């Protein structure tokens, strides 16, 4: 039979991990919302350099596979 006592013994660690996951998700959500709004404003701006910069950023990020971005961020943050 399975012994689930390890779950109750380490409940505080699970809750801490859950809290950290929720907090990092909220930070990522807010940061991506702010970045997305700024890039969208740049894309529709009548100022040509801002429009060009927003378009270049979107096209550059769109054409890179997500796995490459993940590996790059992992190597930079480590």
PDB file with SEQRES, HELIX, SHEET and CRYST1 records, atoms N, CA, C and O in Angstrom:
SEQRES   1 A   78  UNK UNK UNK UNK UNK UNK UNK UNK UNK UNK UNK UNK UNK          
SEQRES   2 A   78  UNK UNK UNK UNK UNK UNK UNK UNK UNK UNK UNK UNK UNK          
SEQRES   3 A   78  UNK UNK UNK UNK UNK UNK UNK UNK UNK UNK UNK UNK UNK          
SEQRES   4 A   78  UNK UNK UNK UNK UNK UNK UNK UNK UNK UNK UNK UNK UNK          
SEQRES   5 A   78  UNK UNK UNK UNK UNK UNK UNK UNK UNK UNK UNK UNK UNK          
SEQRES   6 A   78  UNK UNK UNK UNK UNK UNK UNK UNK UNK UNK UNK UNK UNK          
HELIX    1 AA1 UNK A    5  UNK A    9  1                                   5    
HELIX    2 AA2 UNK A   11  UNK A   44  1                                  34    
HELIX    3 AA3 UNK A   48  UNK A   62  1                                  15    
HELIX    4 AA4 UNK A   66  UNK A   77  1                                  12    
CRYST1    1.000    1.000    1.000  90.00  90.00  90.00 P 1           1          
ATOM      1  N   UNK A   1       0.840  -1.180   0.000  1.00  0.00           N  
ATOM      2  CA  UNK A   1       0.000   0.000   0.000  1.00  0.00           C  
ATOM      3  C   UNK A   1       0.886   1.245   0.000  1.00  0.00           C  
ATOM      4  O   UNK A   1       1.986   1.238   0.553  1.00  0.00           O  
ATOM      5  N   UNK A   2       0.398   2.295  -0.618  1.00  0.00           N  
ATOM      6  CA  UNK A   2       1.168   3.528  -0.701  1.00  0.00           C  
ATOM      7  C   UNK A   2       1.149   4.280   0.621  1.00  0.00           C  
ATOM      8  O   UNK A   2       0.138   4.313   1.323  1.00  0.00           O  
ATOM      9  N   UNK A   3       2.289   4.881   0.945  1.00  0.00           N  
ATOM     10  CA  UNK A   3       2.411   5.638   2.186  1.00  0.00           C  
ATOM     11  C   UNK A   3       2.393   7.127   1.843  1.00  0.00           C  
ATOM     12  O   UNK A   3       3.360   7.650   1.288  1.00  0.00           O  
ATOM     13  N   UNK A   4       1.316   7.795   2.166  1.00  0.00           N  
ATOM     14  CA  UNK A   4       1.173   9.220   1.862  1.00  0.00           C  
ATOM     15  C   UNK A   4       1.576  10.105   3.026  1.00  0.00           C  
ATOM     16  O   UNK A   4       1.289  11.302   3.008  1.00  0.00           O  
ATOM     17  N   UNK A   5       2.221   9.564   4.022  1.00  0.00           N  
ATOM     18  CA  UNK A   5       2.610  10.369   5.174  1.00  0.00           C  
ATOM     19  C   UNK A   5       3.685  11.394   4.807  1.00  0.00           C  
ATOM     20  O   UNK A   5       3.825  12.412   5.485  1.00  0.00           O  
ATOM     21  N   UNK A   6       4.436  11.134   3.750  1.00  0.00           N  
ATOM     22  CA  UNK A   6       5.459  12.095   3.339  1.00  0.00           C  
ATOM     23  C   UNK A   6       4.828  13.420   2.897  1.00  0.00           C  
ATOM     24  O   UNK A   6       5.446  14.478   3.016  1.00  0.00           O  
ATOM     25  N   UNK A   7       3.592  13.353   2.387  1.00  0.00           N  
ATOM     26  CA  UNK A   7       2.893  14.575   1.989  1.00  0.00           C  
ATOM     27  C   UNK A   7       2.543  15.430   3.196  1.00  0.00           C  
ATOM     28  O   UNK A   7       2.700  16.651   3.161  1.00  0.00           O  
ATOM     29  N   UNK A   8       2.076  14.806   4.246  1.00  0.00           N  
ATOM     30  CA  UNK A   8       1.714  15.579   5.433  1.00  0.00           C  
ATOM     31  C   UNK A   8       2.945  16.036   6.206  1.00  0.00           C  
ATOM     32  O   UNK A   8       2.909  17.085   6.849  1.00  0.00           O  
ATOM     33  N   UNK A   9       4.027  15.276   6.156  1.00  0.00           N  
ATOM     34  CA  UNK A   9       5.257  15.662   6.862  1.00  0.00           C  
ATOM     35  C   UNK A   9       5.924  16.873   6.207  1.00  0.00           C  
ATOM     36  O   UNK A   9       6.559  17.675   6.893  1.00  0.00           O  
ATOM     37  N   UNK A  10       5.787  17.009   4.905  1.00  0.00           N  
ATOM     38  CA  UNK A  10       6.448  18.091   4.181  1.00  0.00           C  
ATOM     39  C   UNK A  10       5.450  19.086   3.606  1.00  0.00           C  
ATOM     40  O   UNK A  10       5.730  19.720   2.589  1.00  0.00           O  
ATOM     41  N   UNK A  11       4.307  19.232   4.234  1.00  0.00           N  
ATOM     42  CA  UNK A  11       3.270  20.121   3.728  1.00  0.00           C  
ATOM     43  C   UNK A  11       3.747  21.566   3.651  1.00  0.00           C  
ATOM     44  O   UNK A  11       3.399  22.278   2.709  1.00  0.00           O  
ATOM     45  N   UNK A  12       4.544  22.012   4.633  1.00  0.00           N  
ATOM     46  CA  UNK A  12       5.032  23.390   4.614  1.00  0.00           C  
ATOM     47  C   UNK A  12       5.921  23.660   3.405  1.00  0.00           C  
ATOM     48  O   UNK A  12       5.878  24.752   2.838  1.00  0.00           O  
ATOM     49  N   UNK A  13       6.718  22.683   3.009  1.00  0.00           N  
ATOM     50  CA  UNK A  13       7.565  22.861   1.824  1.00  0.00           C  
ATOM     51  C   UNK A  13       6.729  22.897   0.548  1.00  0.00           C  
ATOM     52  O   UNK A  13       7.025  23.669  -0.364  1.00  0.00           O  
ATOM     53  N   UNK A  14       5.687  22.070   0.476  1.00  0.00           N  
ATOM     54  CA  UNK A  14       4.803  22.079  -0.690  1.00  0.00           C  
ATOM     55  C   UNK A  14       4.077  23.413  -0.811  1.00  0.00           C  
ATOM     56  O   UNK A  14       3.945  23.957  -1.907  1.00  0.00           O  
ATOM     57  N   UNK A  15       3.609  23.933   0.314  1.00  0.00           N  
ATOM     58  CA  UNK A  15       2.907  25.211   0.299  1.00  0.00           C  
ATOM     59  C   UNK A  15       3.842  26.359  -0.071  1.00  0.00           C  
ATOM     60  O   UNK A  15       3.439  27.288  -0.771  1.00  0.00           O  
ATOM     61  N   UNK A  16       5.083  26.298   0.392  1.00  0.00           N  
ATOM     62  CA  UNK A  16       6.062  27.319   0.018  1.00  0.00           C  
ATOM     63  C   UNK A  16       6.344  27.264  -1.489  1.00  0.00           C  
ATOM     64  O   UNK A  16       6.420  28.300  -2.149  1.00  0.00           O  
ATOM     65  N   UNK A  17       6.496  26.070  -2.015  1.00  0.00           N  
ATOM     66  CA  UNK A  17       6.699  25.920  -3.452  1.00  0.00           C  
ATOM     67  C   UNK A  17       5.505  26.402  -4.242  1.00  0.00           C  
ATOM     68  O   UNK A  17       5.672  27.022  -5.293  1.00  0.00           O  
ATOM     69  N   UNK A  18       4.296  26.131  -3.759  1.00  0.00           N  
ATOM     70  CA  UNK A  18       3.074  26.591  -4.416  1.00  0.00           C  
ATOM     71  C   UNK A  18       3.013  28.117  -4.420  1.00  0.00           C  
ATOM     72  O   UNK A  18       2.669  28.731  -5.430  1.00  0.00           O  
ATOM     73  N   UNK A  19       3.356  28.729  -3.265  1.00  0.00           N  
ATOM     74  CA  UNK A  19       3.361  30.191  -3.167  1.00  0.00           C  
ATOM     75  C   UNK A  19       4.382  30.792  -4.129  1.00  0.00           C  
ATOM     76  O   UNK A  19       4.086  31.783  -4.796  1.00  0.00           O  
ATOM     77  N   UNK A  20       5.577  30.211  -4.212  1.00  0.00           N  
ATOM     78  CA  UNK A  20       6.602  30.714  -5.125  1.00  0.00           C  
ATOM     79  C   UNK A  20       6.167  30.575  -6.582  1.00  0.00           C  
ATOM     80  O   UNK A  20       6.450  31.451  -7.399  1.00  0.00           O  
ATOM     81  N   UNK A  21       5.486  29.492  -6.909  1.00  0.00           N  
ATOM     82  CA  UNK A  21       4.995  29.295  -8.266  1.00  0.00           C  
ATOM     83  C   UNK A  21       3.945  30.337  -8.617  1.00  0.00           C  
ATOM     84  O   UNK A  21       3.984  30.909  -9.706  1.00  0.00           O  
ATOM     85  N   UNK A  22       3.021  30.587  -7.723  1.00  0.00           N  
ATOM     86  CA  UNK A  22       1.978  31.594  -7.964  1.00  0.00           C  
ATOM     87  C   UNK A  22       2.602  32.981  -8.104  1.00  0.00           C  
ATOM     88  O   UNK A  22       2.229  33.738  -9.000  1.00  0.00           O  
ATOM     89  N   UNK A  23       3.542  33.317  -7.233  1.00  0.00           N  
ATOM     90  CA  UNK A  23       4.179  34.642  -7.290  1.00  0.00           C  
ATOM     91  C   UNK A  23       4.966  34.840  -8.583  1.00  0.00           C  
ATOM     92  O   UNK A  23       4.880  35.899  -9.204  1.00  0.00           O  
ATOM     93  N   UNK A  24       5.729  33.831  -8.993  1.00  0.00           N  
ATOM     94  CA  UNK A  24       6.486  33.969 -10.237  1.00  0.00           C  
ATOM     95  C   UNK A  24       5.557  34.037 -11.441  1.00  0.00           C  
ATOM     96  O   UNK A  24       5.859  34.727 -12.415  1.00  0.00           O  
ATOM     97  N   UNK A  25       4.433  33.333 -11.388  1.00  0.00           N  
ATOM     98  CA  UNK A  25       3.453  33.415 -12.473  1.00  0.00           C  
ATOM     99  C   UNK A  25       2.836  34.800 -12.544  1.00  0.00           C  
ATOM    100  O   UNK A  25       2.645  35.331 -13.638  1.00  0.00           O  
ATOM    101  N   UNK A  26       2.522  35.392 -11.411  1.00  0.00           N  
ATOM    102  CA  UNK A  26       1.954  36.740 -11.406  1.00  0.00           C  
ATOM    103  C   UNK A  26       2.947  37.780 -11.903  1.00  0.00           C  
ATOM    104  O   UNK A  26       2.573  38.687 -12.646  1.00  0.00           O  
ATOM    105  N   UNK A  27       4.205  37.660 -11.503  1.00  0.00           N  
ATOM    106  CA  UNK A  27       5.232  38.588 -11.981  1.00  0.00           C  
ATOM    107  C   UNK A  27       5.396  38.460 -13.491  1.00  0.00           C  
ATOM    108  O   UNK A  27       5.496  39.468 -14.191  1.00  0.00           O  
ATOM    109  N   UNK A  28       5.423  37.236 -13.997  1.00  0.00           N  
ATOM    110  CA  UNK A  28       5.553  37.023 -15.438  1.00  0.00           C  
ATOM    111  C   UNK A  28       4.335  37.559 -16.181  1.00  0.00           C  
ATOM    112  O   UNK A  28       4.473  38.124 -17.266  1.00  0.00           O  
ATOM    113  N   UNK A  29       3.155  37.391 -15.613  1.00  0.00           N  
ATOM    114  CA  UNK A  29       1.931  37.891 -16.241  1.00  0.00           C  
ATOM    115  C   UNK A  29       1.956  39.405 -16.352  1.00  0.00           C  
ATOM    116  O   UNK A  29       1.660  39.950 -17.416  1.00  0.00           O  
ATOM    117  N   UNK A  30       2.307  40.096 -15.269  1.00  0.00           N  
ATOM    118  CA  UNK A  30       2.342  41.557 -15.278  1.00  0.00           C  
ATOM    119  C   UNK A  30       3.439  42.065 -16.217  1.00  0.00           C  
ATOM    120  O   UNK A  30       3.217  43.003 -16.982  1.00  0.00           O  
ATOM    121  N   UNK A  31       4.619  41.447 -16.157  1.00  0.00           N  
ATOM    122  CA  UNK A  31       5.722  41.885 -17.018  1.00  0.00           C  
ATOM    123  C   UNK A  31       5.390  41.671 -18.493  1.00  0.00           C  
ATOM    124  O   UNK A  31       5.689  42.531 -19.321  1.00  0.00           O  
ATOM    125  N   UNK A  32       4.782  40.545 -18.829  1.00  0.00           N  
ATOM    126  CA  UNK A  32       4.446  40.302 -20.232  1.00  0.00           C  
ATOM    127  C   UNK A  32       3.337  41.226 -20.705  1.00  0.00           C  
ATOM    128  O   UNK A  32       3.326  41.624 -21.870  1.00  0.00           O  
ATOM    129  N   UNK A  33       2.406  41.576 -19.828  1.00  0.00           N  
ATOM    130  CA  UNK A  33       1.357  42.523 -20.191  1.00  0.00           C  
ATOM    131  C   UNK A  33       1.954  43.898 -20.484  1.00  0.00           C  
ATOM    132  O   UNK A  33       1.608  44.528 -21.483  1.00  0.00           O  
ATOM    133  N   UNK A  34       2.842  44.358 -19.620  1.00  0.00           N  
ATOM    134  CA  UNK A  34       3.474  45.663 -19.820  1.00  0.00           C  
ATOM    135  C   UNK A  34       4.312  45.663 -21.095  1.00  0.00           C  
ATOM    136  O   UNK A  34       4.220  46.596 -21.893  1.00  0.00           O  
ATOM    137  N   UNK A  35       5.125  44.631 -21.294  1.00  0.00           N  
ATOM    138  CA  UNK A  35       5.949  44.552 -22.492  1.00  0.00           C  
ATOM    139  C   UNK A  35       5.093  44.471 -23.752  1.00  0.00           C  
ATOM    140  O   UNK A  35       5.401  45.120 -24.751  1.00  0.00           O  
ATOM    141  N   UNK A  36       4.033  43.688 -23.713  1.00  0.00           N  
ATOM    142  CA  UNK A  36       3.157  43.558 -24.868  1.00  0.00           C  
ATOM    143  C   UNK A  36       2.470  44.858 -25.227  1.00  0.00           C  
ATOM    144  O   UNK A  36       2.347  45.194 -26.404  1.00  0.00           O  
ATOM    145  N   UNK A  37       2.018  45.595 -24.214  1.00  0.00           N  
ATOM    146  CA  UNK A  37       1.373  46.883 -24.473  1.00  0.00           C  
ATOM    147  C   UNK A  37       2.380  47.868 -25.057  1.00  0.00           C  
ATOM    148  O   UNK A  37       2.056  48.597 -25.995  1.00  0.00           O  
ATOM    149  N   UNK A  38       3.592  47.898 -24.517  1.00  0.00           N  
ATOM    150  CA  UNK A  38       4.610  48.807 -25.051  1.00  0.00           C  
ATOM    151  C   UNK A  38       4.972  48.479 -26.499  1.00  0.00           C  
ATOM    152  O   UNK A  38       5.116  49.381 -27.324  1.00  0.00           O  
ATOM    153  N   UNK A  39       5.118  47.201 -26.806  1.00  0.00           N  
ATOM    154  CA  UNK A  39       5.439  46.799 -28.179  1.00  0.00           C  
ATOM    155  C   UNK A  39       4.273  47.128 -29.114  1.00  0.00           C  
ATOM    156  O   UNK A  39       4.490  47.577 -30.240  1.00  0.00           O  
ATOM    157  N   UNK A  40       3.040  46.908 -28.652  1.00  0.00           N  
ATOM    158  CA  UNK A  40       1.870  47.227 -29.479  1.00  0.00           C  
ATOM    159  C   UNK A  40       1.785  48.722 -29.749  1.00  0.00           C  
ATOM    160  O   UNK A  40       1.462  49.131 -30.864  1.00  0.00           O  
ATOM    161  N   UNK A  41       2.069  49.535 -28.753  1.00  0.00           N  
ATOM    162  CA  UNK A  41       2.072  50.986 -28.952  1.00  0.00           C  
ATOM    163  C   UNK A  41       3.152  51.378 -29.937  1.00  0.00           C  
ATOM    164  O   UNK A  41       2.937  52.247 -30.783  1.00  0.00           O  
ATOM    165  N   UNK A  42       4.316  50.747 -29.839  1.00  0.00           N  
ATOM    166  CA  UNK A  42       5.397  51.042 -30.787  1.00  0.00           C  
ATOM    167  C   UNK A  42       4.994  50.667 -32.211  1.00  0.00           C  
ATOM    168  O   UNK A  42       5.342  51.372 -33.158  1.00  0.00           O  
ATOM    169  N   UNK A  43       4.264  49.563 -32.369  1.00  0.00           N  
ATOM    170  CA  UNK A  43       3.869  49.104 -33.707  1.00  0.00           C  
ATOM    171  C   UNK A  43       2.874  50.047 -34.369  1.00  0.00           C  
ATOM    172  O   UNK A  43       2.878  50.174 -35.594  1.00  0.00           O  
ATOM    173  N   UNK A  44       2.026  50.710 -33.596  1.00  0.00           N  
ATOM    174  CA  UNK A  44       1.033  51.597 -34.195  1.00  0.00           C  
ATOM    175  C   UNK A  44       1.425  53.069 -34.105  1.00  0.00           C  
ATOM    176  O   UNK A  44       0.655  53.944 -34.503  1.00  0.00           O  
ATOM    177  N   UNK A  45       2.613  53.343 -33.587  1.00  0.00           N  
ATOM    178  CA  UNK A  45       3.066  54.730 -33.440  1.00  0.00           C  
ATOM    179  C   UNK A  45       3.314  55.358 -34.810  1.00  0.00           C  
ATOM    180  O   UNK A  45       3.801  54.695 -35.726  1.00  0.00           O  
ATOM    181  N   UNK A  46       2.977  56.635 -34.939  1.00  0.00           N  
ATOM    182  CA  UNK A  46       3.238  57.317 -36.210  1.00  0.00           C  
ATOM    183  C   UNK A  46       4.723  57.656 -36.407  1.00  0.00           C  
ATOM    184  O   UNK A  46       5.129  58.038 -37.505  1.00  0.00           O  
ATOM    185  N   UNK A  47       5.508  57.522 -35.378  1.00  0.00           N  
ATOM    186  CA  UNK A  47       6.941  57.809 -35.476  1.00  0.00           C  
ATOM    187  C   UNK A  47       7.613  56.595 -36.098  1.00  0.00           C  
ATOM    188  O   UNK A  47       7.566  55.498 -35.540  1.00  0.00           O  
ATOM    189  N   UNK A  48       8.232  56.789 -37.244  1.00  0.00           N  
ATOM    190  CA  UNK A  48       8.779  55.663 -38.019  1.00  0.00           C  
ATOM    191  C   UNK A  48       9.829  54.839 -37.269  1.00  0.00           C  
ATOM    192  O   UNK A  48       9.761  53.612 -37.329  1.00  0.00           O  
ATOM    193  N   UNK A  49      10.799  55.444 -36.564  1.00  0.00           N  
ATOM    194  CA  UNK A  49      11.777  54.603 -35.856  1.00  0.00           C  
ATOM    195  C   UNK A  49      11.135  53.702 -34.795  1.00  0.00           C  
ATOM    196  O   UNK A  49      11.552  52.556 -34.633  1.00  0.00           O  
ATOM    197  N   UNK A  50      10.135  54.201 -34.077  1.00  0.00           N  
ATOM    198  CA  UNK A  50       9.448  53.366 -33.084  1.00  0.00           C  
ATOM    199  C   UNK A  50       8.673  52.251 -33.773  1.00  0.00           C  
ATOM    200  O   UNK A  50       8.688  51.106 -33.323  1.00  0.00           O  
ATOM    201  N   UNK A  51       8.006  52.587 -34.853  1.00  0.00           N  
ATOM    202  CA  UNK A  51       7.258  51.593 -35.611  1.00  0.00           C  
ATOM    203  C   UNK A  51       8.190  50.511 -36.135  1.00  0.00           C  
ATOM    204  O   UNK A  51       7.884  49.322 -36.049  1.00  0.00           O  
ATOM    205  N   UNK A  52       9.314  50.922 -36.672  1.00  0.00           N  
ATOM    206  CA  UNK A  52      10.290  49.971 -37.216  1.00  0.00           C  
ATOM    207  C   UNK A  52      10.855  49.087 -36.099  1.00  0.00           C  
ATOM    208  O   UNK A  52      10.990  47.876 -36.275  1.00  0.00           O  
ATOM    209  N   UNK A  53      11.184  49.688 -34.954  1.00  0.00           N  
ATOM    210  CA  UNK A  53      11.748  48.922 -33.842  1.00  0.00           C  
ATOM    211  C   UNK A  53      10.746  47.893 -33.309  1.00  0.00           C  
ATOM    212  O   UNK A  53      11.115  46.753 -33.025  1.00  0.00           O  
ATOM    213  N   UNK A  54       9.492  48.294 -33.175  1.00  0.00           N  
ATOM    214  CA  UNK A  54       8.464  47.355 -32.724  1.00  0.00           C  
ATOM    215  C   UNK A  54       8.268  46.215 -33.703  1.00  0.00           C  
ATOM    216  O   UNK A  54       8.108  45.065 -33.296  1.00  0.00           O  
ATOM    217  N   UNK A  55       8.279  46.525 -34.996  1.00  0.00           N  
ATOM    218  CA  UNK A  55       8.113  45.494 -36.020  1.00  0.00           C  
ATOM    219  C   UNK A  55       9.299  44.533 -36.030  1.00  0.00           C  
ATOM    220  O   UNK A  55       9.118  43.320 -36.130  1.00  0.00           O  
ATOM    221  N   UNK A  56      10.493  45.068 -35.926  1.00  0.00           N  
ATOM    222  CA  UNK A  56      11.694  44.219 -35.913  1.00  0.00           C  
ATOM    223  C   UNK A  56      11.675  43.298 -34.696  1.00  0.00           C  
ATOM    224  O   UNK A  56      11.997  42.116 -34.813  1.00  0.00           O  
ATOM    225  N   UNK A  57      11.301  43.825 -33.532  1.00  0.00           N  
ATOM    226  CA  UNK A  57      11.254  42.997 -32.325  1.00  0.00           C  
ATOM    227  C   UNK A  57      10.252  41.859 -32.485  1.00  0.00           C  
ATOM    228  O   UNK A  57      10.561  40.706 -32.185  1.00  0.00           O  
ATOM    229  N   UNK A  58       9.055  42.184 -32.958  1.00  0.00           N  
ATOM    230  CA  UNK A  58       8.012  41.160 -33.097  1.00  0.00           C  
ATOM    231  C   UNK A  58       8.436  40.100 -34.108  1.00  0.00           C  
ATOM    232  O   UNK A  58       8.296  38.907 -33.840  1.00  0.00           O  
ATOM    233  N   UNK A  59       8.945  40.509 -35.252  1.00  0.00           N  
ATOM    234  CA  UNK A  59       9.335  39.538 -36.272  1.00  0.00           C  
ATOM    235  C   UNK A  59      10.525  38.690 -35.821  1.00  0.00           C  
ATOM    236  O   UNK A  59      10.601  37.503 -36.137  1.00  0.00           O  
ATOM    237  N   UNK A  60      11.444  39.298 -35.090  1.00  0.00           N  
ATOM    238  CA  UNK A  60      12.610  38.559 -34.600  1.00  0.00           C  
ATOM    239  C   UNK A  60      12.186  37.495 -33.588  1.00  0.00           C  
ATOM    240  O   UNK A  60      12.593  36.338 -33.696  1.00  0.00           O  
ATOM    241  N   UNK A  61      11.372  37.882 -32.610  1.00  0.00           N  
ATOM    242  CA  UNK A  61      10.926  36.943 -31.585  1.00  0.00           C  
ATOM    243  C   UNK A  61      10.018  35.881 -32.185  1.00  0.00           C  
ATOM    244  O   UNK A  61      10.073  34.722 -31.773  1.00  0.00           O  
ATOM    245  N   UNK A  62       9.187  36.250 -33.146  1.00  0.00           N  
ATOM    246  CA  UNK A  62       8.278  35.288 -33.769  1.00  0.00           C  
ATOM    247  C   UNK A  62       9.018  34.197 -34.535  1.00  0.00           C  
ATOM    248  O   UNK A  62       8.530  33.070 -34.628  1.00  0.00           O  
ATOM    249  N   UNK A  63      10.169  34.509 -35.074  1.00  0.00           N  
ATOM    250  CA  UNK A  63      10.893  33.566 -35.926  1.00  0.00           C  
ATOM    251  C   UNK A  63      11.910  32.718 -35.171  1.00  0.00           C  
ATOM    252  O   UNK A  63      12.582  31.886 -35.781  1.00  0.00           O  
ATOM    253  N   UNK A  64      12.038  32.906 -33.867  1.00  0.00           N  
ATOM    254  CA  UNK A  64      12.945  32.085 -33.069  1.00  0.00           C  
ATOM    255  C   UNK A  64      12.110  31.023 -32.348  1.00  0.00           C  
ATOM    256  O   UNK A  64      11.121  31.364 -31.700  1.00  0.00           O  
ATOM    257  N   UNK A  65      12.484  29.759 -32.446  1.00  0.00           N  
ATOM    258  CA  UNK A  65      11.728  28.725 -31.721  1.00  0.00           C  
ATOM    259  C   UNK A  65      11.787  28.953 -30.206  1.00  0.00           C  
ATOM    260  O   UNK A  65      12.804  29.400 -29.674  1.00  0.00           O  
ATOM    261  N   UNK A  66      10.697  28.644 -29.531  1.00  0.00           N  
ATOM    262  CA  UNK A  66      10.597  28.857 -28.089  1.00  0.00           C  
ATOM    263  C   UNK A  66      11.661  28.072 -27.317  1.00  0.00           C  
ATOM    264  O   UNK A  66      12.145  28.532 -26.283  1.00  0.00           O  
ATOM    265  N   UNK A  67      12.021  26.899 -27.814  1.00  0.00           N  
ATOM    266  CA  UNK A  67      13.031  26.091 -27.141  1.00  0.00           C  
ATOM    267  C   UNK A  67      14.385  26.799 -27.133  1.00  0.00           C  
ATOM    268  O   UNK A  67      15.113  26.723 -26.143  1.00  0.00           O  
ATOM    269  N   UNK A  68      14.726  27.474 -28.205  1.00  0.00           N  
ATOM    270  CA  UNK A  68      16.001  28.215 -28.266  1.00  0.00           C  
ATOM    271  C   UNK A  68      15.984  29.366 -27.273  1.00  0.00           C  
ATOM    272  O   UNK A  68      16.979  29.613 -26.591  1.00  0.00           O  
ATOM    273  N   UNK A  69      14.863  30.072 -27.186  1.00  0.00           N  
ATOM    274  CA  UNK A  69      14.749  31.173 -26.220  1.00  0.00           C  
ATOM    275  C   UNK A  69      14.872  30.630 -24.795  1.00  0.00           C  
ATOM    276  O   UNK A  69      15.534  31.240 -23.956  1.00  0.00           O  
ATOM    277  N   UNK A  70      14.244  29.495 -24.521  1.00  0.00           N  
ATOM    278  CA  UNK A  70      14.316  28.892 -23.194  1.00  0.00           C  
ATOM    279  C   UNK A  70      15.748  28.500 -22.850  1.00  0.00           C  
ATOM    280  O   UNK A  70      16.212  28.779 -21.744  1.00  0.00           O  
ATOM    281  N   UNK A  71      16.455  27.860 -23.773  1.00  0.00           N  
ATOM    282  CA  UNK A  71      17.854  27.485 -23.527  1.00  0.00           C  
ATOM    283  C   UNK A  71      18.714  28.725 -23.310  1.00  0.00           C  
ATOM    284  O   UNK A  71      19.577  28.729 -22.432  1.00  0.00           O  
ATOM    285  N   UNK A  72      18.492  29.767 -24.090  1.00  0.00           N  
ATOM    286  CA  UNK A  72      19.266  30.999 -23.946  1.00  0.00           C  
ATOM    287  C   UNK A  72      19.042  31.615 -22.565  1.00  0.00           C  
ATOM    288  O   UNK A  72      20.002  31.974 -21.884  1.00  0.00           O  
ATOM    289  N   UNK A  73      17.776  31.740 -22.149  1.00  0.00           N  
ATOM    290  CA  UNK A  73      17.493  32.314 -20.843  1.00  0.00           C  
ATOM    291  C   UNK A  73      18.045  31.452 -19.720  1.00  0.00           C  
ATOM    292  O   UNK A  73      18.540  31.976 -18.722  1.00  0.00           O  
ATOM    293  N   UNK A  74      17.964  30.139 -19.871  1.00  0.00           N  
ATOM    294  CA  UNK A  74      18.508  29.233 -18.855  1.00  0.00           C  
ATOM    295  C   UNK A  74      20.012  29.428 -18.716  1.00  0.00           C  
ATOM    296  O   UNK A  74      20.535  29.459 -17.602  1.00  0.00           O  
ATOM    297  N   UNK A  75      20.715  29.559 -19.849  1.00  0.00           N  
ATOM    298  CA  UNK A  75      22.177  29.714 -19.776  1.00  0.00           C  
ATOM    299  C   UNK A  75      22.554  31.101 -19.255  1.00  0.00           C  
ATOM    300  O   UNK A  75      23.574  31.242 -18.580  1.00  0.00           O  
ATOM    301  N   UNK A  76      21.763  32.116 -19.550  1.00  0.00           N  
ATOM    302  CA  UNK A  76      22.063  33.462 -19.067  1.00  0.00           C  
ATOM    303  C   UNK A  76      21.775  33.570 -17.565  1.00  0.00           C  
ATOM    304  O   UNK A  76      22.543  34.186 -16.826  1.00  0.00           O  
ATOM    305  N   UNK A  77      20.677  32.977 -17.122  1.00  0.00           N  
ATOM    306  CA  UNK A  77      20.312  33.095 -15.716  1.00  0.00           C  
ATOM    307  C   UNK A  77      21.120  32.180 -14.805  1.00  0.00           C  
ATOM    308  O   UNK A  77      21.120  32.368 -13.588  1.00  0.00           O  
ATOM    309  N   UNK A  78      21.803  31.202 -15.366  1.00  0.00           N  
ATOM    310  CA  UNK A  78      22.628  30.317 -14.540  1.00  0.00           C  
ATOM    311  C   UNK A  78      23.973  30.855 -14.369  1.00  0.00           C  
ATOM    312  O   UNK A  78      24.803  30.239 -13.701  1.00  0.00           O  
TER     313      UNK A  78                                                      
END                                                                             
